[in-house]
Amino acid sequence: MPARPRNTSAVEPKHITLATYRDSMAALESRYPQKTLVFWTMPPQTTGSDNTLRGAFNQQIRAYCKNNNRPLFDIADIESHTSSGSAVIESGDEGLEMAYFRH
């Protein structure tokens, strides 16, 4: 079986800034003015130091959307809570609720 191609479109938190994200969304809004574009947060991960970067980025996106009346799909908030509403915190950051991976 051939090796799977590397996903070069994946966004890593260390490679994106609020300005980059905001400007990309603005360009899409200009190109498609009849559409409502929805911002989203980066989902938490189960391991790795990127969760701190993701958390910081997510806080910036939340603040930007709130201050600019932009729609936000906060996947990080959803995935970092149990079904009973308790927050999942790992090393001080939003953690990933593992129940989402149980079948």
N, C-alpha and C positions, 0 to 999 in steps of 0.2 A: 504494500500500500504506500503511495507517495506521501511524503511529509506534507502536513497542512501548511498552507502559506501563512506567513506572519501577518497579523492584523495591523497594518500600518495606520489605520484610521482610529485606533483606540486612543482615548485621551487619558493621559496620566496626569495626576494633580501637579507634579513638578513642572509640567510643560504648558500649563495654561494659567492665565491671570484673569481677573475679573474684566479688565479692559479688553482682552482678546475675545472673551466670551461675549461680552456686551456688544462689541463692535461687529462680531460675526452675526449675532442675532439682528442687529440694526440693518446690516446689509441684506439679510434674508427678508426682513420686514419691508425694506424698500423695493426688493424684487417682487415680493408677493403681498402687496398692500391689502388685498381682499381677504387675506388669511390672518387668523389670530395665532401667533406663535407663543408657546408656553415655555418658560424657562424651567430648568430642573436642577436638582442638586445631584452631586455624585454619591452613589450608594456607598455605605461603609463596607470595609473588607474584614475578613475573619482574622487576618494576620498582617504583619508588616507595619513599618513606620509611616506609610502613606496615609494612614487614617488621620494623623494629626494634620497633614496638609489638606486632606479632603475636608476635614472638619472646619479648618480656617476658610477654605474656599466656599464651603456651604454657608457659613455665617455671612460672608460677603454677598453671596447671591441672595440670601434671605433679606438682608438689609437693603440691597439695591431694589429688589422687587417690591418690598414694602414702601420704600421712599418714593418709588416711581410708578406705583400703581400698576405693576406688571403681574401677569398670571404666573404662578409657580406651582410645579408638581414637585413636592418635597419627598422624593423617594428615600432620602437618607433618614428623614424623620419617621417615615412609615416603617422602614426596615430595622430601625433601632429601637422598636418598642415591641413588647410581647402582646399577645392577643388580649391580655387583660389591661393593657395600657401602661405597664411599667417600663421605664426607660432601661435600655441595655447600655451600660457604660464599660468600656475596656480601656484601662490605662488613662482615664480621664477624658476619653473621646467617645463619640457615638460608636456603639458596637453593633455588630450584625446579629440579629435574633436568629439563632440556628433553627428554630422551628420552621422557617421558610424553606429549609432544605430537606425536611423529613417527608417521606412519601407514605 
